[in-house]
Amino acid sequence: MRIAIAAIGKMKRGPEQDLFERYVDRMKKAGPQIGLEWRSLSEFPESREASSEARKRDEAARLRAVLEDGTISIVLDERGKTLSSEEFADALKGWRDAGIRDCTLVIGGPDGHERDLRQAADLTLSLGRLTFPHQIARILIAEQLYRAVTILSGHPYHRS
């Protein structure tokens, strides 16, 4: 299964991007052996619309454009489910084993996600009740993707 991230906001060069790329690189190396491959990162600028609702609609339209038919969408939202690393790995494994070809994790802008985008998601995932800037959310997701690969392959990186 190919895994991608679609995000509102561009990550600038610096330590955050270096850390994100470190975990993506680790996933690229270890994931294919267990059927999880890195696909891509799609970045979109924050909307300049006047109201919060208009910004969310505008950003949702851009995010939807990368969600091809049949793609599993995991929308990151504070109102979503809080999973353990093992549960997240198990969800990926289930979709992979069901023959799903693509999975995209969707990170919204400062105003969050449009309601319809959240409701259409296959999984709405919370990183906790704290709010994180998109750069930190990307790092956390990249690390959890790598961690899922190690859990599913029996590598000792993750300790229960």
N, C-alpha and C positions, 0 to 999 in steps of 0.2 A: 504494500500500500504506500502510495506517495503522499507525503505530508508537506503542507505549505502553511505559511502564515500570511494573512492579509491584515494590514494595519493602517490606521489613520495616524499620520505623523511620520516625519522622516527622522531617522536616527543619524545624528552627526558623528563624524569621526571622533574617536576618543576611547576611553577605557570601557564605557558601556558597550560600544559596538565591538570592541576587541573581545570582551567576555561573551557576548552573544555569539560571535563568530567561532569562538573556541568550542562552545557546546554544540553548535551546528556541525562543525568539522568533526567532532567526536561521533555525532550521530551518523554523519555521512560514511564514516569508516566502519562503524559497528552495526549499523541498522540493516544494510542489505542482506546480511547473513540470516536474519530472522524475518525478512520480508517487510521491513519498514525503511523507506528511502526518503531522503530529503528532496523536495521538489523545488520550492522557491519561496522568496519573500516578495510580497507586493506591498508597496508603500504608496499612500495617497496623502496629499496635503490636507490639513484641517480646512473645513468649510469656512467661507467668509460670509455666509448668510446671516441675517440680522438676528433672528430668534433662535433659541435653543432647538425648538422642534424643527425648524427649517434646516438648521445645520445637521441634525440627526437624519432627516430625510435625504439630504444631499449626500452625506457620507455613506448612508446605507445603500444608496443607488450605486455608488462606486464600488463598495464592498461586494454587493450582489453580482456585479459584472464579472468577478473572478470565480464565482461559485458555479461551476459547470453542473449540468444535470447529473445526478447520481453521486455527487460529492457529499461526504459527511461534513456538516458544518458544526464546529464547536465555537460558540460565542462566549467570550469572556465577559462576565457581568457580575457585579457584587451580589445580585439576587439569585445567582445560580447555585448549583450543587457544589458543595465542598467535598472533594474526593481525596482519599489518601493516594500516595504515589502508586501503591499496588492496585488500587481500584482504577486509576487512570490507565495504567499499563494494561489491565484486564479489558478495559473498554476498547483500547486500540487493538488488542489481540482479537477480541470478538468481531470487530469490523473487518480486520484483516482476514480472519478465518472464514468470514461470510462472503469473501470475494469482493469487498469494496475496493475500488481502485484508488480513490483519492479522498483525502481528509484535509480540511482547511480550518485552522484556528483563526478566529476573527477578533481583532483588538480594535475597540472603538476610540473615538476622540474624547476630549475633555467633558463633553456633555453626555457621554454614554451612547448606547445603541437605541435606534428606533424600535418601538415595541414589536412591530411586525417582523423585523429581522430576528429579534430574540425568540419570538414565538415559532418561527419557522426552523429554528436551529434543531439539530439532532440532539445536542447537549448544550445546556447553558451552564458554564463552569465558572465558579468563583475561586479566586486565589485567596479568599478570606474577606473579612469585612473591611479591611483597610483598603484605601484607594492608592494605587500606584501610578506613577507616570508611565507612559507607553514604553519608554526605554527599559524600565525595570520590569514591566510585565513581559516584555519580549525575552529578557534574560531569564526570568523565572520559567517561562514556557519552554524555551530552548533547553534549559537544564532538565526540566521534567521530561521532555521528549528523550533526551539522552538517558536519563534515569530509567524511563520505561524500557528502552532498548536493553539496558543492563539487567533489569529485573527479568525480562522475558528470555534473556539468554543465559541467566544464571550467573552472571558476573558478580563479583563481590562488592562492587561500587555501592550498591544499596544495602543497608543493614537494617533489618527489622527489629 
